[in-house]
Amino acid sequence: MKTFLCVIGFVMIAFVSTANAQDRKPLETLKEWRGDNPNEGLAKDSSKFITNAKDLEKLWKAWDIKEKLPEIDFAKEILLVETTRGSRLNLKASLDEKGDLQPLGLATRDLRPGFRYVMITVNKAGVKTIAGKAITPVN
């Protein structure tokens, strides 16, 4: 009987997860930046999303990214940021019917010194919140 109830529980969880995933549409990645940094402490205080050029420049300098600071039209795009201590990291995003943008970072479980990062831009149209948090207006 316990086994039967466990199986039913897993089926219900799978059903709910599938239903939630079906309510979201994947967003196209417009631009992407990847890299690593030897100072893993820098990753702890980073924002998961950036909505203005000033915050992007601050992050770019803090992480000492050698690549030229990109120009992003924050009136039309949002920058999502994800970090990991694993050796590989991918980042995607989806949007639900209520306008909640949900970033999804997938990383390997092998821990390495420092951290790896991925930053992507996605279209801002229809986005009202990011992972349930309100977006600050572009300055």
N, CA, C and O atoms as a MOPAC input file, in Angstrom:
PM7 MOZYME 1SCF
protein

 N      0.82100 1    -1.19200 1     0.00000 1
 C      0.00000 1     0.00000 1     0.00000 1
 C      0.86900 1     1.26200 1     0.00000 1
 O      0.56400 1     2.22900 1    -0.69800 1
 N      1.96500 1     1.25000 1     0.79400 1
 C      2.85900 1     2.40700 1     0.82300 1
 C      3.46500 1     2.65500 1    -0.55400 1
 O      3.58200 1     3.79700 1    -0.99800 1
 N      3.84700 1     1.57600 1    -1.21900 1
 C      4.42500 1     1.71000 1    -2.55300 1
 C      3.42000 1     2.33300 1    -3.50700 1
 O      3.76600 1     3.21800 1    -4.29000 1
 N      2.18700 1     1.87800 1    -3.44300 1
 C      1.13600 1     2.41600 1    -4.30500 1
 C      0.95200 1     3.91300 1    -4.05400 1
 O      0.84600 1     4.69200 1    -5.00100 1
 N      0.91400 1     4.31400 1    -2.79200 1
 C      0.73800 1     5.72600 1    -2.45500 1
 C      1.93100 1     6.56400 1    -2.91300 1
 O      1.76000 1     7.69800 1    -3.36000 1
 N      3.13300 1     6.00900 1    -2.80300 1
 C      4.32500 1     6.71800 1    -3.28100 1
 C      4.25700 1     6.92500 1    -4.79000 1
 O      4.56400 1     8.00700 1    -5.29100 1
 N      3.85600 1     5.88300 1    -5.50800 1
 C      3.73700 1     5.98700 1    -6.96700 1
 C      2.69900 1     7.04200 1    -7.33000 1
 O      2.93400 1     7.86200 1    -8.21700 1
 N      1.56000 1     7.02900 1    -6.65700 1
 C      0.51300 1     8.03100 1    -6.90800 1
 C      1.05800 1     9.43700 1    -6.62600 1
 O      0.79400 1    10.37100 1    -7.38200 1
 N      1.80900 1     9.57900 1    -5.54600 1
 C      2.40100 1    10.87700 1    -5.19900 1
 C      3.34100 1    11.37800 1    -6.28300 1
 O      3.29300 1    12.55000 1    -6.65500 1
 N      4.20700 1    10.48600 1    -6.79800 1
 C      5.13500 1    10.88000 1    -7.86100 1
 C      4.39300 1    11.24800 1    -9.13700 1
 O      4.77300 1    12.19500 1    -9.82600 1
 N      3.34400 1    10.51300 1    -9.45500 1
 C      2.54300 1    10.82100 1   -10.64500 1
 C      1.90400 1    12.19700 1   -10.50000 1
 O      1.88700 1    12.97400 1   -11.45400 1
 N      1.38000 1    12.50700 1    -9.31900 1
 C      0.75900 1    13.81600 1    -9.09000 1
 C      1.78500 1    14.94300 1    -9.20900 1
 O      1.49800 1    15.98200 1    -9.80300 1
 N      2.97200 1    14.74100 1    -8.65000 1
 C      4.03200 1    15.75000 1    -8.75300 1
 C      4.40800 1    15.95900 1   -10.21400 1
 O      4.54900 1    17.09700 1   -10.66100 1
 N      4.57100 1    14.87500 1   -10.95600 1
 C      4.91100 1    14.97800 1   -12.37600 1
 C      3.81500 1    15.70000 1   -13.14400 1
 O      4.10300 1    16.51900 1   -14.01600 1
 N      2.55600 1    15.40000 1   -12.82500 1
 C      1.42700 1    16.03700 1   -13.50600 1
 C      1.40800 1    17.54000 1   -13.23800 1
 O      1.23100 1    18.33100 1   -14.16400 1
 N      1.58800 1    17.93700 1   -11.98300 1
 C      1.58700 1    19.36100 1   -11.62500 1
 C      2.77100 1    20.06800 1   -12.27500 1
 O      2.61800 1    21.17300 1   -12.79600 1
 N      3.94900 1    19.44700 1   -12.25300 1
 C      5.12900 1    20.05000 1   -12.87100 1
 C      4.92700 1    20.23500 1   -14.36200 1
 O      5.29000 1    21.27500 1   -14.91100 1
 N      4.35200 1    19.23900 1   -15.02600 1
 C      4.10000 1    19.32500 1   -16.46000 1
 C      3.08300 1    20.41300 1   -16.75500 1
 O      3.24200 1    21.16400 1   -17.71800 1
 N      2.05300 1    20.50800 1   -15.95000 1
 C      1.03300 1    21.54400 1   -16.15900 1
 C      1.64300 1    22.93100 1   -16.02800 1
 O      1.33800 1    23.81600 1   -16.82700 1
 N      2.50700 1    23.13700 1   -15.02600 1
 C      3.15200 1    24.43700 1   -14.86000 1
 C      4.08300 1    24.74700 1   -16.01800 1
 O      4.13200 1    25.88700 1   -16.48100 1
 N      4.82100 1    23.75500 1   -16.49300 1
 C      5.73400 1    23.96200 1   -17.61200 1
 C      4.97500 1    24.30300 1   -18.88500 1
 O      5.46000 1    25.08700 1   -19.70000 1
 N      3.78700 1    23.72500 1   -19.06700 1
 C      3.01200 1    23.99100 1   -20.27300 1
 C      2.45500 1    25.40800 1   -20.28700 1
 O      2.15100 1    25.92600 1   -21.36200 1
 N      2.31200 1    26.04900 1   -19.13900 1
 C      1.80000 1    27.41100 1   -19.06000 1
 C      2.86600 1    28.44700 1   -19.40600 1
 O      2.56200 1    29.63600 1   -19.50600 1
 N      4.08700 1    28.01500 1   -19.58700 1
 C      5.19700 1    28.92300 1   -19.86100 1
 C      5.66300 1    28.77200 1   -21.30800 1
 O      5.68800 1    27.67300 1   -21.86200 1
 N      6.03100 1    29.90900 1   -21.90300 1
 C      6.60100 1    29.83400 1   -23.24900 1
 C      8.08200 1    30.17900 1   -23.16400 1
 O      8.46200 1    31.12600 1   -22.47500 1
 N      8.91800 1    29.41600 1   -23.86200 1
 C     10.35400 1    29.69000 1   -23.83600 1
 C     10.64500 1    31.03500 1   -24.50100 1
 O     10.00500 1    31.40100 1   -25.48700 1
 N     11.60800 1    31.75900 1   -23.95400 1
 C     12.02500 1    33.02900 1   -24.53500 1
 C     13.31900 1    32.83700 1   -25.31500 1
 O     14.19800 1    32.07800 1   -24.90900 1
 N     13.41800 1    33.52400 1   -26.41700 1
 C     14.61800 1    33.45600 1   -27.25300 1
 C     15.75700 1    34.21500 1   -26.57300 1
 O     15.56500 1    35.32500 1   -26.07800 1
 N     16.93900 1    33.60600 1   -26.55500 1
 C     18.13700 1    34.28900 1   -26.07600 1
 C     18.61600 1    35.21200 1   -27.18300 1
 O     18.90100 1    34.75800 1   -28.29100 1
 N     18.70600 1    36.50900 1   -26.89000 1
 C     19.12500 1    37.48300 1   -27.89700 1
 C     20.64500 1    37.60100 1   -27.96300 1
 O     21.22100 1    37.59800 1   -29.05100 1
 N     21.29800 1    37.70500 1   -26.80400 1
 C     22.76000 1    37.79300 1   -26.72200 1
 C     23.21400 1    36.96600 1   -25.52700 1
 O     22.45000 1    36.73800 1   -24.58900 1
 N     24.46300 1    36.52000 1   -25.57300 1
 C     24.98400 1    35.68700 1   -24.48300 1
 C     26.45400 1    35.98500 1   -24.23800 1
 O     27.22100 1    36.19800 1   -25.17700 1
 N     26.84400 1    35.99800 1   -22.95700 1
 C     28.23400 1    36.14500 1   -22.54800 1
 C     28.53500 1    35.05300 1   -21.53600 1
 O     27.72100 1    34.75900 1   -20.66000 1
 N     29.72400 1    34.45000 1   -21.66600 1
 C     30.16500 1    33.38600 1   -20.76100 1
 C     31.57700 1    33.68800 1   -20.29400 1
 O     32.35200 1    34.35300 1   -20.98200 1
 N     31.88800 1    33.19100 1   -19.12700 1
 C     33.25400 1    33.34800 1   -18.65900 1
 C     33.44300 1    32.72800 1   -17.29600 1
 O     32.56600 1    32.03800 1   -16.77600 1
 N     34.61200 1    32.98700 1   -16.72400 1
 C     34.88900 1    32.50000 1   -15.37500 1
 C     35.70200 1    33.53800 1   -14.62400 1
 O     36.24900 1    34.47300 1   -15.20700 1
 N     35.76600 1    33.35000 1   -13.32600 1
 C     36.48100 1    34.27200 1   -12.46300 1
 C     37.06400 1    33.45200 1   -11.31700 1
 O     36.36900 1    32.60200 1   -10.75800 1
 N     38.32500 1    33.68700 1   -10.95500 1
 C     38.93200 1    32.89200 1    -9.88800 1
 C     38.41200 1    33.21400 1    -8.48400 1
 O     38.59300 1    32.41300 1    -7.56700 1
 N     37.76900 1    34.37100 1    -8.30000 1
 C     37.31600 1    34.79900 1    -6.97000 1
 C     35.84800 1    34.43400 1    -6.76500 1
 O     34.96300 1    35.21900 1    -7.10400 1
 N     35.58300 1    33.25400 1    -6.21500 1
 C     34.19600 1    32.78900 1    -6.06400 1
 C     33.35700 1    33.67500 1    -5.14800 1
 O     32.12900 1    33.65100 1    -5.23800 1
 N     33.97900 1    34.44600 1    -4.27900 1
 C     33.24900 1    35.34700 1    -3.39300 1
 C     32.49100 1    36.43000 1    -4.15100 1
 O     31.48500 1    36.93500 1    -3.65500 1
 N     32.95400 1    36.79300 1    -5.34000 1
 C     32.28500 1    37.82200 1    -6.13700 1
 C     30.90800 1    37.37300 1    -6.62600 1
 O     30.02900 1    38.20500 1    -6.85400 1
 N     30.72200 1    36.08900 1    -6.78300 1
 C     29.45300 1    35.57400 1    -7.31400 1
 C     28.32200 1    35.66400 1    -6.29400 1
 O     27.15300 1    35.73300 1    -6.67300 1
 N     28.65100 1    35.66500 1    -5.02600 1
 C     27.62900 1    35.60800 1    -3.97500 1
 C     26.70900 1    36.82000 1    -3.95400 1
 O     25.51900 1    36.68700 1    -3.66900 1
 N     27.24000 1    37.99100 1    -4.24900 1
 C     26.44700 1    39.21600 1    -4.15000 1
 C     25.86600 1    39.67900 1    -5.47800 1
 O     25.28000 1    40.75900 1    -5.55000 1
 N     26.01700 1    38.89200 1    -6.51400 1
 C     25.54200 1    39.34400 1    -7.82900 1
 C     24.02400 1    39.22500 1    -7.93900 1
 O     23.40700 1    38.31700 1    -7.38200 1
 N     23.45100 1    40.16200 1    -8.66600 1
 C     22.01400 1    40.14200 1    -8.92800 1
 C     21.71700 1    39.06500 1    -9.96300 1
 O     22.57700 1    38.74300 1   -10.78300 1
 N     20.52400 1    38.51100 1    -9.93600 1
 C     20.11800 1    37.50100 1   -10.92000 1
 C     19.59300 1    38.14300 1   -12.19700 1
 O     19.44600 1    37.46900 1   -13.21700 1
 N     19.30800 1    39.44500 1   -12.14700 1
 C     18.90800 1    40.15800 1   -13.36000 1
 C     19.33900 1    41.61400 1   -13.26100 1
 O     19.44100 1    42.17400 1   -12.17000 1
 N     19.59100 1    42.21900 1   -14.42300 1
 C     20.03700 1    43.60800 1   -14.49700 1
 C     19.13100 1    44.33700 1   -15.47500 1
 O     18.83300 1    43.83400 1   -16.55800 1
 N     18.69600 1    45.53200 1   -15.07900 1
 C     17.74000 1    46.28500 1   -15.89900 1
 C     18.24100 1    47.66600 1   -16.30900 1
 O     17.48400 1    48.46700 1   -16.85900 1
 N     19.53500 1    47.94900 1   -16.03600 1
 C     20.05900 1    49.25400 1   -16.45500 1
 C     21.56800 1    49.18200 1   -16.68900 1
 O     22.25300 1    48.30500 1   -16.16200 1
 N     22.06900 1    50.12100 1   -17.48900 1
 C     23.47200 1    50.13900 1   -17.90000 1
 C     24.41700 1    50.37500 1   -16.72200 1
 O     25.52100 1    49.83100 1   -16.70000 1
 N     24.00300 1    51.16900 1   -15.75600 1
 C     24.84900 1    51.46700 1   -14.60000 1
 C     25.16500 1    50.19500 1   -13.80900 1
 O     26.31700 1    49.96200 1   -13.44300 1
 N     24.15300 1    49.37900 1   -13.54800 1
 C     24.37300 1    48.12600 1   -12.81300 1
 C     25.19800 1    47.13400 1   -13.62400 1
 O     25.99600 1    46.38300 1   -13.06400 1
 N     25.00600 1    47.12900 1   -14.94600 1
 C     25.80200 1    46.24500 1   -15.80000 1
 C     27.27200 1    46.64500 1   -15.74800 1
 O     28.14400 1    45.78800 1   -15.60900 1
 N     27.54700 1    47.92700 1   -15.85700 1
 C     28.93400 1    48.40200 1   -15.80900 1
 C     29.57700 1    48.06100 1   -14.46400 1
 O     30.74000 1    47.66100 1   -14.41100 1
 N     28.83000 1    48.21800 1   -13.39800 1
 C     29.32700 1    47.88900 1   -12.05700 1
 C     29.70600 1    46.40600 1   -11.96500 1
 O     30.77000 1    46.06700 1   -11.44700 1
 N     28.83500 1    45.52700 1   -12.46600 1
 C     29.11700 1    44.08600 1   -12.45100 1
 C     30.32000 1    43.76300 1   -13.33700 1
 O     31.19200 1    42.98900 1   -12.94200 1
 N     30.36900 1    44.35000 1   -14.52100 1
 C     31.44600 1    44.10200 1   -15.48800 1
 C     32.80000 1    44.43300 1   -14.85700 1
 O     33.76200 1    43.67800 1   -14.99800 1
 N     32.86300 1    45.56500 1   -14.16300 1
 C     34.11700 1    45.97700 1   -13.51500 1
 C     34.43200 1    45.09700 1   -12.30700 1
 O     35.58000 1    44.69600 1   -12.11500 1
 N     33.42300 1    44.79600 1   -11.49400 1
 C     33.64000 1    43.97300 1   -10.29400 1
 C     34.18000 1    42.59700 1   -10.66000 1
 O     35.04900 1    42.05900 1    -9.97400 1
 N     33.66200 1    42.03700 1   -11.74000 1
 C     34.10400 1    40.71000 1   -12.16500 1
 C     35.33300 1    40.78000 1   -13.06700 1
 O     35.84400 1    39.74300 1   -13.49000 1
 N     35.81200 1    41.97900 1   -13.36600 1
 C     37.00300 1    42.18600 1   -14.19000 1
 C     36.90000 1    41.44100 1   -15.52700 1
 O     37.81700 1    40.72800 1   -15.93400 1
 N     35.76400 1    41.62500 1   -16.19100 1
 C     35.53800 1    40.97600 1   -17.48700 1
 C     36.32600 1    41.73500 1   -18.54200 1
 O     36.15700 1    42.94400 1   -18.69700 1
 N     37.18600 1    41.02800 1   -19.26900 1
 C     38.08900 1    41.65200 1   -20.24200 1
 C     37.37100 1    42.07600 1   -21.51700 1
 O     37.77500 1    43.03500 1   -22.17300 1
 N     36.32100 1    41.37000 1   -21.86000 1
 C     35.55100 1    41.68700 1   -23.06300 1
 C     34.96800 1    43.09900 1   -22.93800 1
 O     34.67300 1    43.56000 1   -21.83600 1
 N     34.80600 1    43.77700 1   -24.07900 1
 C     34.24400 1    45.13000 1   -24.08600 1
 C     32.83100 1    45.11800 1   -23.49100 1
 O     32.03800 1    44.21800 1   -23.76700 1
 N     32.53000 1    46.13100 1   -22.67100 1
 C     31.19900 1    46.27300 1   -22.08200 1
 C     30.16800 1    46.39400 1   -23.20400 1
 O     30.27000 1    47.29200 1   -24.03900 1
 N     29.18200 1    45.50700 1   -23.23400 1
 C     28.20500 1    45.54400 1   -24.33100 1
 C     27.19400 1    46.67700 1   -24.17000 1
 O     26.92500 1    47.14200 1   -23.06300 1
 N     26.65100 1    47.09900 1   -25.28600 1
 C     25.56100 1    48.06700 1   -25.26600 1
 C     24.25700 1    47.28500 1   -25.35300 1
 O     24.02700 1    46.54300 1   -26.30800 1
 N     23.41400 1    47.45900 1   -24.35300 1
 C     22.13200 1    46.75600 1   -24.29100 1
 C     21.03200 1    47.80200 1   -24.19500 1
 O     21.13100 1    48.74700 1   -23.41200 1
 N     20.00200 1    47.63400 1   -24.98000 1
 C     18.85000 1    48.53600 1   -24.92400 1
 C     17.92400 1    48.03600 1   -23.81500 1
 O     17.05700 1    47.19500 1   -24.05400 1
 N     18.11200 1    48.55600 1   -22.60400 1
 C     17.34700 1    48.07300 1   -21.45700 1
 C     15.87300 1    48.46200 1   -21.50900 1
 O     15.07800 1    47.95900 1   -20.71600 1
 N     15.49900 1    49.33900 1   -22.41700 1
 C     14.07800 1    49.64000 1   -22.60300 1
 C     13.37600 1    48.46400 1   -23.27700 1
 O     12.16300 1    48.29600 1   -23.14400 1
 N     14.16300 1    47.63700 1   -24.01300 1
 C     13.59300 1    46.50900 1   -24.75200 1
 C     14.06700 1    45.14600 1   -24.25400 1
 O     13.44100 1    44.12800 1   -24.55100 1
 N     15.16700 1    45.11600 1   -23.49900 1
 C     15.77000 1    43.84600 1   -23.09400 1
 C     16.06700 1    43.81900 1   -21.59500 1
 O     16.23000 1    44.85700 1   -20.95300 1
 N     16.13200 1    42.61100 1   -21.06600 1
 C     16.53700 1    42.36300 1   -19.67500 1
 C     17.74300 1    41.43400 1   -19.72100 1
 O     17.79100 1    40.50900 1   -20.53200 1
 N     18.70800 1    41.68000 1   -18.85700 1
 C     19.88400 1    40.82500 1   -18.75500 1
 C     19.70300 1    39.88800 1   -17.56900 1
 O     19.48100 1    40.33500 1   -16.44300 1
 N     19.79800 1    38.58900 1   -17.82500 1
 C     19.72400 1    37.57700 1   -16.76300 1
 C     21.13300 1    37.08300 1   -16.47100 1
 O     21.94000 1    36.92600 1   -17.38700 1
 N     21.43100 1    36.83900 1   -15.20600 1
 C     22.77000 1    36.43700 1   -14.77800 1
 C     22.66000 1    35.17600 1   -13.93300 1
 O     21.81900 1    35.08900 1   -13.03900 1
 N     23.51700 1    34.20000 1   -14.22400 1
 C     23.56000 1    32.98300 1   -13.41100 1
 C     25.01700 1    32.60000 1   -13.20300 1
 O     25.84700 1    32.78700 1   -14.09200 1
 N     25.32600 1    32.06600 1   -12.02800 1
 C     26.69200 1    31.64200 1   -11.71200 1
 C     26.67900 1    30.22800 1   -11.14000 1
 O     25.65300 1    29.73600 1   -10.67000 1
 N     27.84600 1    29.59000 1   -11.19300 1
 C     28.00900 1    28.26000 1   -10.60800 1
 C     29.47600 1    28.02900 1   -10.29400 1
 O     30.35500 1    28.67400 1   -10.86600 1
 N     29.73000 1    27.10700 1    -9.38600 1
 C     31.09900 1    26.64100 1    -9.16500 1
 C     31.37300 1    25.41100 1   -10.01700 1
 O     32.51100 1    24.95000 1   -10.09500 1
 N     30.33700 1    24.87800 1   -10.65600 1
 C     30.51200 1    23.74800 1   -11.56000 1
 C     31.26800 1    24.16500 1   -12.81400 1
 O     31.44400 1    25.35500 1   -13.07400 1
 N     31.71200 1    23.18200 1   -13.59000 1
 C     32.52400 1    23.49600 1   -14.77000 1
 C     31.70000 1    23.95900 1   -15.97100 1
 O     32.24400 1    24.60900 1   -16.86400 1
 N     30.41300 1    23.64400 1   -16.01800 1
 C     29.55900 1    24.02800 1   -17.15700 1
 C     28.25800 1    24.62200 1   -16.64300 1
 O     27.75800 1    24.24400 1   -15.58300 1
 N     27.71700 1    25.56700 1   -17.42000 1
 C     26.48700 1    26.24700 1   -17.03000 1
 C     25.72600 1    26.68700 1   -18.26700 1
 O     26.31100 1    27.23100 1   -19.20400 1
 N     24.43000 1    26.45200 1   -18.26900 1
 C     23.54400 1    26.93200 1   -19.33100 1
 C     22.41900 1    27.72600 1   -18.68500 1
 O     22.03800 1    27.46600 1   -17.54400 1
 N     21.89300 1    28.69600 1   -19.42500 1
 C     20.83000 1    29.55100 1   -18.90800 1
 C     19.77700 1    29.75800 1   -19.98300 1
 O     20.08900 1    30.14100 1   -21.11100 1
 N     18.54800 1    29.50300 1   -19.62700 1
 C     17.37900 1    29.71500 1   -20.49100 1
 C     16.35100 1    30.49700 1   -19.68700 1
 O     16.51200 1    30.69600 1   -18.48300 1
 N     15.29100 1    30.93800 1   -20.36200 1
 C     14.23100 1    31.66700 1   -19.66600 1
 C     12.89200 1    31.35700 1   -20.31200 1
 O     12.81000 1    31.04400 1   -21.50000 1
 N     11.83900 1    31.45100 1   -19.50000 1
 C     10.48000 1    31.26700 1   -20.00800 1
 C      9.57700 1    32.31700 1   -19.37000 1
 O      9.92400 1    32.92400 1   -18.35600 1
 N      8.41300 1    32.52000 1   -19.98300 1
 C      7.46800 1    33.53900 1   -19.53600 1
 C      6.09200 1    32.91100 1   -19.41900 1
 O      5.64400 1    32.21800 1   -20.33200 1
 N      5.40900 1    33.15300 1   -18.28300 1
 C      4.05500 1    32.62000 1   -18.13700 1
 C      3.02000 1    33.66300 1   -18.55500 1
 O      3.36300 1    34.79700 1   -18.88700 1
 N      1.75200 1    33.25900 1   -18.53400 1
 C      0.67000 1    34.13500 1   -19.00700 1
 C      0.46600 1    35.35700 1   -18.11400 1
 O     -0.17400 1    36.32200 1   -18.53200 1
 N      0.99700 1    35.33100 1   -16.89500 1
 C      0.87100 1    36.47800 1   -15.99000 1
 C      2.03100 1    37.46700 1   -16.14000 1
 O      2.04500 1    38.51300 1   -15.49000 1
 N      2.99900 1    37.13700 1   -16.99600 1
 C      4.14000 1    38.02300 1   -17.20900 1
 C      5.31200 1    37.76500 1   -16.28700 1
 O      6.18800 1    38.61800 1   -16.15000 1
 N      5.34700 1    36.58200 1   -15.64200 1
 C      6.46800 1    36.23800 1   -14.76600 1
 C      7.54600 1    35.53400 1   -15.57500 1
 O      7.32800 1    34.44100 1   -16.09900 1
 N      8.70500 1    36.16600 1   -15.67300 1
 C      9.85000 1    35.58200 1   -16.35900 1
 C     10.55500 1    34.65300 1   -15.37900 1
 O     10.84500 1    35.04100 1   -14.24800 1
 N     10.83100 1    33.42200 1   -15.81600 1
 C     11.47400 1    32.44400 1   -14.94600 1
 C     12.80200 1    32.02000 1   -15.56100 1
 O     12.80800 1    31.30000 1   -16.56000 1
 N     13.94100 1    32.45500 1   -14.98400 1
 C     15.23500 1    31.97500 1   -15.46800 1
 C     15.45300 1    30.52900 1   -15.02700 1
 O     14.98400 1    30.12000 1   -13.96500 1
 N     16.16400 1    29.76200 1   -15.84300 1
 C     16.48500 1    28.38200 1   -15.49500 1
 C     17.95000 1    28.13400 1   -15.81300 1
 O     18.33700 1    28.02200 1   -16.97600 1
 N     18.75900 1    28.04800 1   -14.76400 1
 C     20.17400 1    27.74900 1   -14.92100 1
 C     20.42600 1    26.28400 1   -14.62600 1
 O     19.99400 1    25.76500 1   -13.59700 1
 N     21.12200 1    25.62200 1   -15.53000 1
 C     21.48100 1    24.21300 1   -15.34600 1
 C     22.99900 1    24.09800 1   -15.34300 1
 O     23.66500 1    24.49900 1   -16.29700 1
 N     23.54000 1    23.54300 1   -14.25500 1
 C     24.98800 1    23.46500 1   -14.09500 1
 C     25.41700 1    22.04300 1   -13.77800 1
 O     24.63400 1    21.23200 1   -13.28300 1
 N     26.67900 1    21.76100 1   -14.07500 1
 C     27.24200 1    20.47200 1   -13.68900 1
 C     27.52100 1    20.48900 1   -12.18800 1
 O     27.63500 1    21.55300 1   -11.58000 1
 N     27.62900 1    19.31100 1   -11.60600 1
 C     27.78500 1    19.20400 1   -10.15400 1
 C     29.24600 1    19.12300 1    -9.71000 1
 O     29.52900 1    19.07900 1    -8.51300 1
 N     30.16900 1    19.10200 1   -10.66400 1
 C     31.58400 1    19.04900 1   -10.30100 1
 C     32.05500 1    20.43900 1    -9.86500 1
 O     32.00200 1    21.38500 1   -10.65100 1
 N     32.50500 1    20.56200 1    -8.64600 1
 C     32.91500 1    21.85800 1    -8.11400 1
 C     34.35900 1    22.15100 1    -8.48100 1
 O     35.23900 1    21.30100 1    -8.34600 1
 N     34.58000 1    23.36200 1    -8.94300 1
 C     35.91000 1    23.81300 1    -9.34000 1
 C     36.23100 1    25.11100 1    -8.60200 1
 O     35.32200 1    25.77100 1    -8.09800 1
 N     37.49400 1    25.48100 1    -8.53100 1
 C     37.84000 1    26.77100 1    -7.91800 1
 C     37.23000 1    27.92900 1    -8.71400 1
 O     37.03300 1    27.81700 1    -9.92400 1
 N     36.93800 1    29.02000 1    -8.04400 1
 C     36.35600 1    30.17500 1    -8.72200 1
 C     34.90300 1    29.92600 1    -9.07500 1
 O     34.23100 1    29.10300 1    -8.45300 1
 N     34.41800 1    30.66000 1   -10.10000 1
 C     33.04500 1    30.45500 1   -10.55500 1
 C     32.93900 1    30.69700 1   -12.05200 1
 O     33.75800 1    31.40000 1   -12.64400 1
 N     31.92200 1    30.10600 1   -12.64700 1
 C     31.59000 1    30.31600 1   -14.04600 1
 C     30.31100 1    31.14500 1   -14.08900 1
 O     29.48500 1    31.07000 1   -13.18100 1
 N     30.15300 1    31.93600 1   -15.14900 1
 C     28.93900 1    32.73300 1   -15.28500 1
 C     28.40500 1    32.67000 1   -16.70800 1
 O     29.14400 1    32.44600 1   -17.66700 1
 N     27.11600 1    32.87000 1   -16.81100 1
 C     26.44100 1    33.05500 1   -18.09500 1
 C     25.50600 1    34.23800 1   -17.91700 1
 O     24.78300 1    34.33700 1   -16.92600 1
 N     25.53200 1    35.13300 1   -18.89500 1
 C     24.60300 1    36.26300 1   -18.93200 1
 C     23.89500 1    36.22300 1   -20.27800 1
 O     24.53800 1    36.06800 1   -21.31600 1
 N     22.57500 1    36.36100 1   -20.26300 1
 C     21.81800 1    36.39900 1   -21.51300 1
 C     20.85600 1    37.58800 1   -21.48600 1
 O     20.41600 1    38.02900 1   -20.42400 1
 N     20.54700 1    38.08800 1   -22.67100 1
 C     19.48100 1    39.08000 1   -22.76800 1
 C     18.28000 1    38.40900 1   -23.41300 1
 O     18.41100 1    37.56300 1   -24.29700 1
 N     17.10300 1    38.81400 1   -22.94300 1
 C     15.83600 1    38.35200 1   -23.50800 1
 C     14.94800 1    39.56600 1   -23.72200 1
 O     15.14700 1    40.61500 1   -23.11000 1
 N     13.97400 1    39.40800 1   -24.59300 1
 C     13.02900 1    40.47900 1   -24.87800 1
 C     12.21600 1    40.79600 1   -23.62700 1
 O     11.73800 1    39.89400 1   -22.93900 1
 N     12.06500 1    42.07900 1   -23.34400 1
 C     11.36700 1    42.53100 1   -22.14300 1
 C      9.84400 1    42.59700 1   -22.32600 1
 O      9.11200 1    42.72300 1   -21.34500 1
 N      9.36800 1    42.51300 1   -23.56300 1
 C      7.93200 1    42.65400 1   -23.84500 1
 C      7.11900 1    41.63500 1   -23.04900 1
 O      7.39300 1    40.43600 1   -23.10300 1
 N      6.13300 1    42.11000 1   -22.32300 1
 C      5.23800 1    41.24300 1   -21.56200 1
 C      5.74200 1    40.84400 1   -20.19200 1
 O      5.00800 1    40.21400 1   -19.43100 1
 N      6.98600 1    41.19400 1   -19.85300 1
 C      7.56300 1    40.80900 1   -18.56400 1
 C      7.12600 1    41.80100 1   -17.48700 1
 O      7.34300 1    43.00700 1   -17.60600 1
 N      6.50600 1    41.26700 1   -16.43500 1
 C      6.06300 1    42.09800 1   -15.31300 1
 C      6.87200 1    41.81600 1   -14.05500 1
 O      7.12800 1    42.71500 1   -13.25400 1
 N      7.27400 1    40.55600 1   -13.88700 1
 C      8.08000 1    40.15400 1   -12.73700 1
 C      9.13300 1    39.15800 1   -13.20200 1
 O      9.01500 1    38.56900 1   -14.27700 1
 N     10.16900 1    38.97600 1   -12.37800 1
 C     11.19500 1    37.96800 1   -12.65200 1
 C     11.26300 1    37.07100 1   -11.42900 1
 O     11.62000 1    37.51500 1   -10.33800 1
 N     10.91700 1    35.80900 1   -11.62100 1
 C     10.85300 1    34.83700 1   -10.51700 1
 C     10.01800 1    35.39900 1    -9.36900 1
 O     10.34700 1    35.22000 1    -8.19600 1
 N      8.93100 1    36.08200 1    -9.73000 1
 C      8.01000 1    36.62400 1    -8.74700 1
 C      8.40400 1    37.96600 1    -8.15100 1
 O      7.65200 1    38.52900 1    -7.35600 1
 N      9.58100 1    38.49600 1    -8.52500 1
 C     10.04700 1    39.77600 1    -7.97800 1
 C      9.78100 1    40.90100 1    -8.96900 1
 O      9.96200 1    40.73000 1   -10.17400 1
 N      9.35300 1    42.04500 1    -8.45900 1
 C      9.08400 1    43.20800 1    -9.30800 1
 C     10.37200 1    43.69300 1    -9.97100 1
 O     11.46200 1    43.56900 1    -9.41200 1
 N     10.22400 1    44.24100 1   -11.16100 1
 C     11.36000 1    44.77300 1   -11.91100 1
 C     11.46700 1    46.26500 1   -11.62800 1
 O     10.46900 1    46.98400 1   -11.63500 1
 N     12.69600 1    46.71900 1   -11.37800 1
 C     12.89100 1    48.15900 1   -11.19300 1
 C     12.91800 1    48.83300 1   -12.55600 1
 O     13.44300 1    48.25800 1   -13.51000 1
 N     12.36600 1    50.03300 1   -12.67400 1
 C     12.34500 1    50.71700 1   -13.96500 1
 C     13.74400 1    51.08300 1   -14.44600 1
 O     14.67300 1    51.20700 1   -13.64800 1
 N     13.88700 1    51.25500 1   -15.76200 1
 C     15.16300 1    51.66000 1   -16.35400 1
 C     15.45200 1    53.09000 1   -15.93200 1
 O     14.58900 1    53.96200 1   -16.02400 1
 N     16.69900 1    53.32800 1   -15.46000 1
 C     17.09400 1    54.68600 1   -15.03700 1
 C     17.65200 1    55.46700 1   -16.19800 1
 O     18.03600 1    56.62600 1   -16.03500 1

